């Protein structure tokens, strides 16, 4: 079984559309997940992605035999008044139109941050808003046949919360982006436990790697690290990221789970250079991922899958 590998443009803050089209295929990728271009996070404001350029962009993708697997928005539903919801839905419709024009297979959104457990009423109200927002945007998505995918990020890394939201939304155009690293790193969840809870809704995966730095090992970090991440979303949590397969993330187990379950969607590297400027650049980080993932696939094909729970 083959893999479809992509990368998030978080990895290349300075790249233009032309750079993405040139370097992506040459590094061994099948597609790209567009989060930003040239430092602009609002894709609806990117000059190269304005409606008059859509036919040319699509022609360039076809010529390069390259795909936009999805668009990653900053839309979030954790603290919305009615006017705010209307604005988020309008932005969502713009992203859906762009995704449809580029042949993308999803638009990513956030639930983001829930109040703490000792504030149960506020927490329940916020969760209701997230469910309502996803359901409403799912209805908008029906017109374009492009799914809305909630990322397992922020308060929604924990699989129980993500699964609860999906069960309540219960809309065919709404699913999940599984950030394979986050519940494992931030919630101490075994991968098999996470996967068994959320697998019915997963239509895209994010991959990254990190290490545990003990007291005295952590380097001094620039003040800017992580501060930018708080701007578009509040649920960002710090990890000490390293090049893929250079850390502790159990990638072979993760790929075994996906392959044995018949997962056939994208595997996308999320190298967060935009949020963490101390990380090495895309010319170092990006070429490694397709090679490492295809090496993992060979290992998976000759080993038994893990026991399911």
Secondary structure, 3 states (H helix, E strand, C coil): CCCEEEEEHHHCCCCCHHHHHHHHHHCCCCEEEECCECCECCHHHCHHHCHHHHHHHHHHHHHHCCEEEEEEEEEECCCCCHHHHHHHHHHHHHHHHHHHHHCCCEEEEECCCCCCCCCHHHHHHHHHHHHHHHHHHHHHHCCCCCEEEEECCHHHCCHHHHHHHHHHHCCCCEEEEEECCHHHHHCCCCHHHHHHHHHHHEEEEEECCEECCCCCCCCCCCCCCCCCHHHHCCCCCCCEECCCCCCCCCHHHHHHHHHHCCCCCEEEECCCCCCCCCCCCHHHHHHHHHHHHHHHHHHHHCCCCCCCC
